[in-house]
Amino acid sequence: MASGVTPWLLGLISLLAGYTAVAVAAAANRQPHIIIIVADDLGFNDVGFHGSTQIPTPNIDALAYSGLILNNYYVQPICTPSRSALMTGKHPIHTGLNHDVIYGPQPYGLPLGEQLLPQYLLRLGYTTRHVGKWHLGMAIQELTPTYRGFISHLGYWGGHQDYYDHTGFLAHTTIGGAHPYGVSLSETLLPSHLGSLEYINHHVGKWHLGFFREAYTPTKRGFDSHFGYWSGRTDYFDHTALEQPGYWGYDLRRNMSVARDGYGQYSTDLFTNEAVTIISQHNTSQPLFLYLAHLAVHSGNPYAPLQAPADVVEKFSYIEDENRRKFAGMLWKLDESVGHVVTALDQRGMLQDSIILFTTDNGGPAAGFNQNAASNWPLRGVKASMWEGGVRGAGVLWSPAVARPGRVAPQMVHITDWLPTLLSAAGGDLSVLGSIDGIDMWETLTQGLTSPRKEFLINIDPVFNGAAVRIGDWKLMHKPQAYGHHWDGWFGPSGRNQTAPQAQLEVILQQVLHSPAAVAIKKILPHVFDNVKSLRLKAEVHCLPVPVNATQACNSVASPCLFHIPSDPCEYRDLSHDRPEVVSYLKSRLQYYNKSAVPPRNKPWDPAANPKYWGYAWTNWKDYPVPPMSQGETIRYEENLFDDIYGDKRQ
């Protein structure tokens, strides 16, 4: 043959091509490994792929630039509601978890009648593992992870913990005498302002703004003299104070056992190592579901809220704000974790068969909210609000099944969508899901199709009397948050225009391209990082500076605010007076959703949950006899009638 190709060689080529086609078909039919990585309290602007260069996130960015950047993605304002929506595919108004979070001493949880994502995946042959934060109830063992579909769990049941000693500290909303915090020293108080105007300032009576250090006491906060008491109350005659010091205990479990061996290990490293071990020991003939729910970047206990290894924090010496600098260290460790997980999947030959979802649980707590230093810039608001900064989430979907990877996905996606979407990808029968709020978005996202989702409820909180809904391009809301008008604002930092050499865009993009995640991904998608700069620009949200006539608040239930999100993503201008017909329609949709809402399940704190009765560890206290308590605690226990959690405790 003139070409030099023999019939034997042609036959071999044909045979190999056949083998390749079979292999590709087999890979397409193989159930994917599903990895969900949840970052706690991560702000929209804390990831590099949304435009900030202040804190590099090279591994997270590598997933984003080689997968789908979810630019129209929404979560719930706070963590228990978001996690319940992720696990059930139902909006929290339909599970009674739409108001606040589940605190450790509260005897309720995600209803036992709900089927969760790991339970569905178990039936499809998945090995289901949970590492990290649960926060969906722990009063009885049936509420905990290994009774809700996970075959193993290493992590904590509550909402937060110290990054090193793994204790969780909870106190009621006021500052108690034993509580090691107070009004932030970064706040300038009224007497200090008046002192600068040469006023003489005297304080008589109650302080109640913190006194665990001298710097927090009245004469150090602007008063020239003080006669009175520092705590919240005293006896009218003998002036003694009896205070409840809050609940404090160890919160780290391996399955149902307290995991004391984790003491002293940095939480992010502890959870990362467990995730890597799970992957390295996994039987790859079975599909894996790994739910890695990090503590990072949530604040720890009030006395030490922002924690990261000193050498990591030192990398960010160019960040002037100390809290933001510590936050950067926490975020760096989180990003490092993502790199380790992707590398482990690659080393086990699992990455090419994996779906990786990276998501925050809510918007970032910026500017000191919850003693944290996240950034949602340029979006408005913070965590626990229904402003865009509280609910527009940083999210990435990565999979080799994504057509034309390295895209910004404009499709509207809600956190309830992940349950049906991932079950669809796993080959599950969605007809068994019954009535849920989530929509299967697998084909929509992977193939770049028009989204079937046209609207979603943001939230209805009957306790705060706040509500918000998004229909198409329009958003209607009233009373978007309940923590004071200050948190209705816009908070940075922007993270742009950094002058430090290590925060320059070219340096950061090189970090992305050489990150452990990118190195692993390029083995599968060798050219996927060719257009990183243009992709990054497409993922940014741009707004003009806050105008002087920007809408200041939306607190009227009778006259809610209306925003056109595509043209006004930073929620500057209320258009309710210009478009009354839109307001009327969106109000009707809120009424529609409210008709199906169940009452919030929140319960008072149970004093029997206090870890001091259980070896100073948080536990499933309702499974045990009531411990001996002080007279005051016994009275509170009997008055609150905690015996029935929500009527289906043992059903």
C-alpha positions as CSV (number, residue, x, y, z in Angstrom):
1,M,0.0,0.0,0.0
2,A,1.3,3.4,-1.0
3,S,0.7,4.8,2.5
4,G,2.7,2.1,4.2
5,V,-0.3,1.1,6.3
6,T,-0.7,-2.7,6.2
7,P,-4.1,-4.4,6.4
8,W,-2.9,-5.9,9.8
9,L,-2.3,-2.4,11.1
10,L,-5.6,-1.2,9.8
11,G,-7.3,-4.1,11.6
12,L,-5.4,-3.3,14.8
13,I,-6.4,0.4,14.6
14,S,-10.0,-0.6,14.0
15,L,-9.9,-3.0,17.0
16,L,-8.4,-0.3,19.2
17,A,-11.0,2.2,18.1
18,G,-13.7,-0.4,19.0
19,Y,-12.2,-0.8,22.4
20,T,-12.1,2.9,22.9
21,A,-15.7,3.3,21.9
22,V,-16.7,0.6,24.3
23,A,-14.7,2.3,27.1
24,V,-16.2,5.6,26.4
25,A,-19.7,4.1,26.4
26,A,-19.0,2.3,29.7
27,A,-17.7,5.5,31.3
28,A,-20.9,7.3,30.1
29,N,-23.1,4.6,31.7
30,R,-21.1,4.3,34.9
31,Q,-22.6,5.8,38.0
32,P,-20.6,8.9,38.9
33,H,-18.9,9.5,42.2
34,I,-20.6,12.5,43.8
35,I,-18.5,14.9,45.9
36,I,-20.3,17.8,47.6
37,I,-18.0,20.3,49.3
38,V,-19.8,22.9,51.3
39,A,-17.9,26.0,52.4
40,D,-19.5,27.5,55.5
41,D,-20.3,31.3,55.3
42,L,-18.3,31.9,52.2
43,G,-19.1,35.2,50.6
44,F,-19.8,35.8,46.9
45,N,-16.6,37.9,46.6
46,D,-14.4,35.6,48.6
47,V,-13.5,33.4,45.6
48,G,-11.1,34.5,43.0
49,F,-13.3,33.5,40.0
50,H,-15.7,36.3,40.9
51,G,-12.9,38.9,40.4
52,S,-11.2,39.5,43.7
53,T,-7.4,39.2,43.8
54,Q,-7.1,39.9,47.5
55,I,-7.2,36.2,48.6
56,P,-6.1,33.7,46.0
57,T,-8.3,30.5,45.8
58,P,-6.4,28.6,43.1
59,N,-7.9,25.2,43.6
60,I,-11.5,26.4,43.8
61,D,-10.8,28.6,40.8
62,A,-9.4,25.6,38.9
63,L,-12.7,23.7,39.4
64,A,-14.6,26.8,38.3
65,Y,-12.6,27.5,35.2
66,S,-12.8,23.9,34.0
67,G,-16.4,23.3,35.0
68,L,-19.5,25.6,35.4
69,I,-19.5,28.8,37.3
70,L,-23.0,29.1,38.7
71,N,-23.6,32.8,38.3
72,N,-27.4,32.8,38.9
73,Y,-27.3,30.5,41.9
74,Y,-29.2,30.9,45.1
75,V,-29.0,29.4,48.6
76,Q,-30.9,30.2,51.9
77,P,-29.9,33.0,54.2
78,I,-28.5,30.8,56.9
79,C,-27.1,27.4,57.3
80,T,-29.6,24.9,58.8
81,P,-32.2,26.0,56.2
82,S,-29.7,25.6,53.3
83,R,-28.5,22.2,54.5
84,S,-32.0,21.0,54.9
85,A,-32.9,22.2,51.3
86,L,-29.7,20.5,50.0
87,M,-30.6,17.2,51.7
88,T,-34.3,17.0,51.0
89,G,-34.9,19.0,47.8
90,K,-37.6,20.9,49.7
91,H,-37.8,24.5,50.6
92,P,-37.5,25.1,54.4
93,I,-41.0,26.4,54.6
94,H,-42.1,22.8,53.8
95,T,-39.9,21.3,56.6
96,G,-40.5,23.9,59.3
97,L,-36.8,25.0,59.2
98,N,-37.3,28.5,57.7
99,H,-36.7,30.5,60.8
100,D,-33.2,30.7,62.3
101,V,-30.9,27.6,62.9
102,I,-31.0,24.6,65.1
103,Y,-29.0,25.4,68.3
104,G,-27.4,22.6,70.2
105,P,-29.9,22.6,73.1
106,Q,-33.0,22.8,71.0
107,P,-34.8,19.4,70.9
108,Y,-35.9,19.2,67.3
109,G,-34.4,18.6,63.8
110,L,-35.0,17.9,60.2
111,P,-38.2,15.9,60.3
112,L,-37.7,12.1,60.5
113,G,-40.3,11.5,57.8
114,E,-38.1,13.2,55.2
115,Q,-36.0,11.1,53.0
116,L,-32.5,12.6,52.5
117,L,-30.1,12.5,49.6
118,P,-27.8,9.9,51.1
119,Q,-30.8,7.6,51.6
120,Y,-31.8,7.8,48.0
121,L,-28.2,7.2,46.9
122,L,-27.8,4.2,49.2
123,R,-30.6,2.5,47.3
124,L,-28.7,3.1,44.1
125,G,-25.7,1.3,45.4
126,Y,-23.6,4.2,46.7
127,T,-21.3,4.2,49.6
128,T,-22.3,7.3,51.5
129,R,-19.8,9.2,53.7
130,H,-20.2,12.4,55.7
131,V,-17.3,14.5,56.9
132,G,-17.7,17.8,58.9
133,K,-20.7,19.8,59.9
134,W,-24.2,18.3,60.3
135,H,-26.4,21.0,62.0
136,L,-29.7,19.3,61.2
137,G,-30.6,18.1,64.7
138,M,-29.0,15.9,67.5
139,A,-31.5,15.6,70.4
140,I,-32.0,11.9,69.6
141,Q,-29.8,9.5,67.7
142,E,-32.4,9.1,64.9
143,L,-31.7,12.8,63.9
144,T,-27.9,12.3,63.5
145,P,-26.0,11.5,60.3
146,T,-25.6,7.7,60.5
147,Y,-29.3,7.3,61.1
148,R,-30.1,9.6,58.1
149,G,-28.4,7.6,55.3
150,F,-24.7,8.0,55.9
151,I,-22.7,4.9,56.7
152,S,-20.0,6.9,58.4
153,H,-19.5,10.4,59.8
154,L,-16.5,12.3,61.3
155,G,-17.5,15.8,62.3
156,Y,-19.7,17.8,64.6
157,W,-23.4,17.9,65.1
158,G,-23.8,21.6,66.0
159,G,-23.4,24.8,64.1
160,H,-19.8,25.8,64.8
161,Q,-16.8,24.8,66.9
162,D,-13.4,26.0,67.9
163,Y,-10.9,25.1,65.1
164,Y,-8.5,23.4,67.4
165,D,-10.2,22.2,70.6
166,H,-13.5,21.3,68.8
167,T,-15.7,22.7,71.6
168,G,-18.9,24.5,70.8
169,F,-19.9,27.4,73.0
170,L,-23.5,28.7,73.0
171,A,-25.1,31.5,75.0
172,H,-28.4,33.2,74.9
173,T,-28.6,36.4,73.0
174,T,-27.4,38.8,75.8
175,I,-23.8,39.0,77.1
176,G,-23.6,37.0,80.3
177,G,-21.1,37.5,83.0
178,A,-19.1,34.4,82.0
179,H,-19.2,35.2,78.3
180,P,-15.8,36.2,76.9
181,Y,-16.9,38.8,74.4
182,G,-18.5,42.3,74.2
183,V,-19.3,45.1,71.9
184,S,-16.4,45.1,69.4
185,L,-13.4,47.3,70.3
186,S,-13.5,48.5,66.7
187,E,-16.8,50.3,67.4
188,T,-16.6,53.9,68.6
189,L,-19.3,54.4,71.2
190,L,-21.3,57.6,71.9
191,P,-19.3,58.8,74.9
192,S,-16.1,58.6,72.8
193,H,-17.6,60.7,70.1
194,L,-18.8,63.2,72.7
195,G,-15.5,63.2,74.4
196,S,-13.9,64.4,71.2
197,L,-16.2,67.4,71.5
198,E,-14.9,68.1,75.0
199,Y,-17.9,66.6,76.9
200,I,-17.4,65.1,80.3
201,N,-19.1,61.7,80.3
202,H,-20.4,59.9,83.4
203,H,-22.2,56.5,83.5
204,V,-24.4,55.3,86.4
205,G,-26.1,51.9,86.5
206,K,-26.2,49.0,84.1
207,W,-23.4,48.4,81.5
208,H,-24.1,45.0,80.0
209,L,-21.8,45.4,76.9
210,G,-19.0,43.1,78.0
211,F,-16.3,43.0,80.7
212,F,-14.2,39.9,80.2
213,R,-11.3,42.3,79.6
214,E,-10.7,45.7,81.1
215,A,-10.7,47.2,77.6
216,Y,-14.4,46.4,77.3
217,T,-15.5,48.2,80.5
218,P,-17.2,51.6,80.7
219,T,-14.2,53.8,81.6
220,K,-12.3,52.3,78.8
221,R,-15.1,53.0,76.3
222,G,-15.4,56.7,76.6
223,F,-16.8,57.3,80.1
224,D,-14.8,59.3,82.6
225,S,-16.5,57.6,85.5
226,H,-18.8,54.7,86.2
227,F,-20.8,53.6,89.3
228,G,-23.0,50.6,88.7
229,Y,-22.8,47.0,87.6
230,W,-21.3,45.4,84.5
231,S,-23.6,42.4,84.0
232,G,-27.2,42.1,83.0
233,R,-28.9,42.1,86.3
234,T,-28.3,42.2,90.1
235,D,-30.2,41.7,93.3
236,Y,-31.9,45.0,94.3
237,F,-30.5,44.8,97.8
238,D,-27.3,42.8,98.0
239,H,-26.2,43.6,94.4
240,T,-25.1,40.0,93.7
241,A,-25.6,38.5,90.2
242,L,-26.6,35.0,89.3
243,E,-26.0,34.4,85.6
244,Q,-26.4,31.4,83.3
245,P,-23.0,31.1,81.8
246,G,-24.0,29.4,78.5
247,Y,-23.5,25.9,77.3
248,W,-20.0,24.7,76.4
249,G,-18.9,21.2,75.4
250,Y,-16.8,19.1,73.0
251,D,-18.4,18.5,69.7
252,L,-16.6,16.0,67.5
253,R,-17.9,12.6,66.7
254,R,-16.9,9.5,64.8
255,N,-20.3,8.0,64.0
256,M,-22.0,8.0,67.4
257,S,-18.8,8.0,69.5
258,V,-17.1,11.1,70.9
259,A,-13.8,11.5,68.9
260,R,-11.4,12.8,71.6
261,D,-8.4,11.9,69.3
262,G,-9.2,14.9,67.2
263,Y,-8.4,17.4,69.9
264,G,-5.8,19.9,68.9
265,Q,-6.0,19.2,65.1
266,Y,-7.0,22.1,63.0
267,S,-10.6,21.4,61.8
268,T,-10.0,22.0,58.1
269,D,-7.0,19.7,58.1
270,L,-8.8,17.1,60.2
271,F,-11.7,16.9,57.8
272,T,-9.5,17.1,54.7
273,N,-7.4,14.1,55.9
274,E,-10.6,12.1,56.6
275,A,-11.9,12.9,53.2
276,V,-8.6,11.9,51.5
277,T,-8.5,8.7,53.6
278,I,-12.1,7.8,52.5
279,I,-11.2,8.3,48.9
280,S,-7.9,6.4,49.1
281,Q,-9.6,3.4,50.7
282,H,-12.7,3.4,48.6
283,N,-13.7,0.3,46.6
284,T,-13.8,2.0,43.2
285,S,-16.2,-0.6,41.8
286,Q,-18.9,1.1,43.8
287,P,-20.0,4.7,43.4
288,L,-19.0,7.1,46.2
289,F,-21.0,9.9,47.7
290,L,-18.8,12.1,49.9
291,Y,-20.4,15.0,51.6
292,L,-17.6,17.2,52.9
293,A,-19.1,20.1,54.9
294,H,-16.3,22.2,56.2
295,L,-16.3,24.5,59.3
296,A,-14.3,27.0,57.2
297,V,-14.9,29.9,56.9
298,H,-17.4,30.1,59.7
299,S,-16.3,31.9,62.9
300,G,-15.4,29.8,65.9
301,N,-16.4,30.5,69.5
302,P,-16.8,34.1,70.5
303,Y,-13.6,34.3,72.4
304,A,-11.5,33.3,69.4
305,P,-13.7,33.6,66.3
306,L,-11.1,33.7,63.5
307,Q,-8.5,31.0,63.6
308,A,-5.8,29.8,61.2
309,P,-2.2,28.6,61.5
310,A,0.1,31.6,62.1
311,D,2.4,30.7,59.2
312,V,-0.6,30.7,56.8
313,V,-1.9,34.0,58.1
314,E,1.5,35.5,57.6
315,K,1.2,34.9,53.8
316,F,-1.4,37.7,53.8
317,S,0.6,40.3,55.7
318,Y,-0.3,42.7,52.9
319,I,-3.9,42.7,54.1
320,E,-4.1,45.6,56.6
321,D,-7.3,44.6,58.4
322,E,-6.4,42.0,61.0
323,N,-9.7,40.1,60.9
324,R,-9.7,39.9,57.1
325,R,-6.1,38.7,57.3
326,K,-7.1,35.9,59.6
327,F,-10.1,35.1,57.4
328,A,-7.7,34.9,54.5
329,G,-5.7,32.2,56.3
330,M,-8.9,30.3,57.0
331,L,-9.9,30.5,53.3
332,W,-6.4,29.5,52.1
333,K,-6.7,26.3,54.2
334,L,-10.2,25.6,52.7
335,D,-8.8,26.1,49.2
336,E,-5.9,23.8,50.0
337,S,-8.4,21.2,51.1
338,V,-10.1,21.3,47.7
339,G,-6.8,20.7,46.0
340,H,-6.1,17.7,48.2
341,V,-9.5,16.1,47.5
342,V,-9.2,16.6,43.7
343,T,-5.7,15.1,43.8
344,A,-6.9,12.1,45.8
345,L,-9.6,11.5,43.3
346,D,-7.1,11.7,40.5
347,Q,-4.6,9.3,42.2
348,R,-7.4,6.7,42.7
349,G,-8.5,7.0,39.1
350,M,-11.9,8.3,40.2
351,L,-11.7,11.9,39.0
352,Q,-12.8,11.2,35.4
353,D,-16.0,9.5,36.8
354,S,-16.7,12.3,39.4
355,I,-19.2,15.1,39.8
356,I,-17.9,17.8,42.2
357,L,-20.3,20.4,43.6
358,F,-18.7,23.2,45.5
359,T,-21.1,25.5,47.2
360,T,-21.5,28.0,50.0
361,D,-24.4,27.5,52.4
362,N,-25.3,31.2,52.6
363,G,-23.9,34.6,51.9
364,G,-20.9,35.8,53.8
365,P,-20.9,37.5,57.2
366,A,-19.1,40.7,56.3
367,A,-17.9,43.7,58.3
368,G,-18.0,41.9,61.7
369,F,-21.3,40.3,61.4
370,N,-21.1,37.1,63.4
371,Q,-17.6,38.2,64.3
372,N,-16.4,37.4,60.8
373,A,-14.8,39.2,57.8
374,A,-16.3,37.8,54.6
375,S,-17.1,39.8,51.5
376,N,-20.1,39.8,49.3
377,W,-19.0,42.9,47.3
378,P,-20.6,44.4,45.3
379,L,-23.8,42.7,46.4
380,R,-25.9,44.2,49.2
381,G,-26.4,42.7,52.6
382,V,-24.8,39.9,54.6
383,K,-25.5,36.4,55.9
384,A,-29.0,36.0,57.5
385,S,-30.5,38.5,55.1
386,M,-32.6,38.2,51.9
387,W,-30.6,40.8,50.1
388,E,-28.5,39.4,47.3
389,G,-25.4,39.3,49.5
390,G,-27.2,36.9,51.8
391,V,-28.6,34.5,49.3
392,R,-26.7,34.7,46.0
393,G,-24.2,31.9,46.4
394,A,-20.7,31.2,45.3
395,G,-21.1,27.8,43.5
396,V,-19.3,25.6,41.0
397,L,-20.4,22.3,39.2
398,W,-17.5,20.2,37.8
399,S,-17.8,17.0,35.8
400,P,-16.3,15.6,32.6
401,A,-19.9,15.2,31.5
402,V,-20.2,19.0,31.1
403,A,-20.3,19.9,27.4
404,R,-18.0,22.8,26.6
405,P,-16.5,23.0,30.1
406,G,-15.2,26.4,31.3
407,R,-18.5,28.3,31.1
408,V,-20.4,30.8,33.1
409,A,-23.8,29.3,33.6
410,P,-26.5,31.9,33.5
411,Q,-29.4,29.5,34.3
412,M,-31.4,30.1,37.5
413,V,-30.5,27.4,40.0
414,H,-31.7,27.0,43.6
415,I,-30.1,24.9,46.3
416,T,-33.2,22.6,46.4
417,D,-32.3,21.6,42.8
418,W,-29.3,19.5,43.8
419,L,-31.1,16.5,45.1
420,P,-33.1,15.8,41.9
421,T,-30.2,16.9,39.7
422,L,-27.6,14.6,41.3
423,L,-30.1,11.7,41.5
424,S,-30.7,12.2,37.8
425,A,-27.0,12.1,37.1
426,A,-26.8,8.9,39.2
427,G,-29.5,7.2,37.2
428,G,-32.2,7.4,39.8
429,D,-35.9,7.3,39.3
430,L,-37.1,10.8,40.1
431,S,-40.7,9.7,40.2
432,V,-40.1,8.3,43.7
433,L,-39.3,11.8,45.1
434,G,-42.9,12.8,45.4
435,S,-43.7,16.5,46.0
436,I,-40.4,18.4,46.2
437,D,-39.4,22.0,45.3
438,G,-36.2,21.1,43.5
439,I,-36.0,20.7,39.7
440,D,-33.7,18.3,37.8
441,M,-31.1,20.6,36.2
442,W,-28.6,17.9,35.0
443,E,-29.2,18.2,31.3
444,T,-29.9,21.9,31.6
445,L,-26.5,22.6,33.1
446,T,-24.3,20.0,31.4
447,Q,-25.6,20.8,28.0
448,G,-26.2,24.5,28.4
449,L,-29.9,24.4,27.8
450,T,-32.6,26.9,28.8
451,S,-33.4,26.5,32.5
452,P,-36.8,25.1,33.4
453,R,-36.6,27.1,36.6
454,K,-38.3,30.5,36.2
455,E,-38.9,31.4,39.9
456,F,-38.1,30.4,43.5
457,L,-39.1,31.4,46.9
458,I,-36.2,33.1,48.8
459,N,-37.9,32.7,52.2
460,I,-40.9,33.4,54.3
461,D,-40.1,34.0,58.0
462,P,-43.3,34.3,60.0
463,V,-41.3,35.2,63.2
464,F,-39.4,38.1,61.7
465,N,-42.3,38.8,59.4
466,G,-40.0,38.9,56.4
467,A,-40.4,37.5,52.9
468,A,-38.9,37.5,49.5
469,V,-39.5,35.9,46.1
470,R,-37.8,35.9,42.7
471,I,-39.9,35.6,39.6
472,G,-38.0,35.8,36.3
473,D,-35.9,39.0,36.5
474,W,-37.9,40.5,39.4
475,K,-37.4,40.3,43.1
476,L,-39.9,41.4,45.7
477,M,-39.2,41.5,49.4
478,H,-40.0,43.1,52.7
479,K,-38.1,43.0,56.0
480,P,-35.1,41.2,54.5
481,Q,-33.2,40.9,57.8
482,A,-33.9,41.4,61.5
483,Y,-30.5,42.6,62.9
484,G,-30.7,46.3,62.5
485,H,-30.7,48.8,59.6
486,H,-26.9,48.9,59.5
487,W,-26.9,45.4,57.9
488,D,-29.0,46.7,55.0
489,G,-25.8,48.2,53.4
490,W,-23.0,47.2,51.1
491,F,-19.8,45.8,52.5
492,G,-16.4,45.2,51.1
493,P,-13.6,44.7,50.6
494,S,-13.8,44.7,46.9
495,G,-10.5,42.9,46.6
496,R,-9.6,44.7,43.4
497,N,-6.6,47.0,42.8
498,Q,-4.3,45.2,45.1
499,T,-0.8,46.5,45.1
500,A,1.1,43.6,46.8
501,P,3.1,41.6,44.2
502,Q,1.5,38.3,45.3
503,A,-2.0,39.7,44.7
504,Q,-1.4,40.6,41.1
505,L,-3.7,39.0,38.5
506,E,-1.0,37.3,36.5
507,V,0.6,35.8,39.6
508,I,-2.8,34.5,40.8
509,L,-3.6,33.0,37.4
510,Q,-0.3,31.2,37.4
511,Q,-1.2,29.8,40.8
512,V,-4.5,28.6,39.4
513,L,-2.8,26.9,36.4
514,H,-0.2,25.2,38.6
515,S,-2.5,24.3,41.5
516,P,-2.9,20.6,42.5
517,A,-6.5,20.7,41.3
518,A,-5.5,22.1,37.9
519,V,-2.7,19.6,37.5
520,A,-5.1,16.8,38.0
521,I,-7.8,18.2,35.8
522,K,-5.5,18.8,32.9
523,K,-4.9,15.1,32.6
524,I,-8.6,14.8,31.6
525,L,-9.2,18.2,30.0
526,P,-5.8,19.3,28.7
527,H,-6.9,22.5,27.0
528,V,-9.7,23.6,29.4
529,F,-7.7,26.5,30.9
530,D,-7.0,28.3,27.6
531,N,-9.5,31.1,28.2
532,V,-9.3,31.8,31.9
533,K,-9.1,35.6,31.7
534,S,-12.2,36.0,29.6
535,L,-14.1,33.6,31.7
536,R,-13.1,35.4,34.9
537,L,-14.5,38.7,33.4
538,K,-17.8,37.0,32.5
539,A,-18.2,35.8,36.1
540,E,-17.9,39.2,37.7
541,V,-20.8,41.3,38.8
542,H,-20.5,45.0,38.0
543,C,-22.3,47.9,39.7
544,L,-21.7,51.6,39.7
545,P,-20.8,53.2,43.1
546,V,-23.7,53.3,45.5
547,P,-25.9,56.3,44.5
548,V,-26.9,58.9,47.0
549,N,-30.6,58.2,46.3
550,A,-30.3,54.4,46.7
551,T,-33.2,52.8,48.5
552,Q,-32.3,52.7,52.1
553,A,-34.6,50.0,53.5
554,C,-37.4,47.6,52.6
555,N,-39.2,47.1,56.0
556,S,-42.8,47.8,55.0
557,V,-44.9,44.7,54.7
558,A,-47.6,46.8,53.0
559,S,-45.2,48.4,50.5
560,P,-42.5,45.9,49.7
561,C,-39.5,46.7,47.5
562,L,-39.2,45.6,43.9
563,F,-35.8,45.2,42.2
564,H,-34.9,44.2,38.6
565,I,-31.9,42.0,39.3
566,P,-30.3,41.7,35.9
567,S,-30.0,45.5,35.5
568,D,-29.7,46.2,39.3
569,P,-27.9,43.3,40.9
570,C,-26.7,45.5,43.8
571,E,-30.3,46.5,44.6
572,Y,-30.0,50.2,44.5
573,R,-33.4,51.2,43.1
574,D,-36.8,50.1,44.4
575,L,-39.1,50.0,41.4
576,S,-42.3,49.1,43.2
577,H,-44.0,52.5,42.5
578,D,-43.0,52.3,38.8
579,R,-44.3,48.7,38.2
580,P,-47.3,48.1,40.4
581,E,-48.6,45.3,38.2
582,V,-45.3,43.4,38.8
583,V,-45.7,44.0,42.5
584,S,-49.2,42.7,42.5
585,Y,-48.2,39.5,40.7
586,L,-45.2,38.7,42.9
587,K,-47.4,39.3,46.0
588,S,-49.8,36.7,44.7
589,R,-46.9,34.3,44.3
590,L,-45.8,34.9,47.9
591,Q,-49.3,34.2,49.0
592,Y,-49.3,31.0,46.9
593,Y,-46.1,29.8,48.6
594,N,-47.3,30.8,52.1
595,K,-50.4,28.6,51.7
596,S,-48.3,25.5,51.7
597,A,-45.9,26.5,54.5
598,V,-45.8,24.5,57.7
599,P,-45.2,26.2,61.1
600,P,-41.6,26.7,62.2
601,R,-40.4,23.8,64.4
602,N,-38.1,25.9,66.6
603,K,-38.1,24.9,70.3
604,P,-36.8,26.6,73.4
605,W,-33.5,25.5,74.8
606,D,-33.6,22.4,76.9
607,P,-31.4,22.8,80.1
608,A,-31.0,19.1,80.1
609,A,-28.9,19.4,76.9
610,N,-26.2,21.3,78.8
611,P,-22.9,19.5,78.1
612,K,-21.9,19.8,81.7
613,Y,-24.3,16.9,82.4
614,W,-22.7,14.7,79.7
615,G,-19.0,14.8,80.4
616,Y,-18.8,18.3,78.8
617,A,-19.7,16.9,75.4
618,W,-22.6,17.7,73.2
619,T,-24.8,14.6,72.9
620,N,-28.1,13.1,71.9
621,W,-29.4,13.9,75.4
622,K,-33.1,13.0,74.8
623,D,-32.1,9.3,74.6
624,Y,-31.1,9.3,78.2
625,P,-32.8,9.9,81.6
626,V,-33.1,13.6,82.6
627,P,-30.0,14.5,84.6
628,P,-30.2,16.0,88.1
629,M,-30.5,19.8,87.7
630,S,-30.5,22.9,89.8
631,Q,-33.9,24.1,91.0
632,G,-34.0,26.9,88.4
633,E,-33.1,24.6,85.6
634,T,-35.7,22.1,86.7
635,I,-38.4,24.7,86.7
636,R,-37.4,25.8,83.2
637,Y,-37.4,22.2,82.0
638,E,-40.9,21.5,83.4
639,E,-42.3,24.7,82.0
640,N,-41.1,24.0,78.5
641,L,-42.3,20.4,78.3
642,F,-39.5,19.1,76.2
643,D,-40.6,15.4,76.2
644,D,-42.0,15.4,72.7
645,I,-39.7,16.8,70.0
646,Y,-42.3,17.2,67.3
647,G,-44.8,14.4,67.7
648,D,-42.9,11.9,65.5
649,K,-39.9,11.1,67.8
650,R,-40.2,7.3,67.6
651,Q,-42.5,6.8,64.7
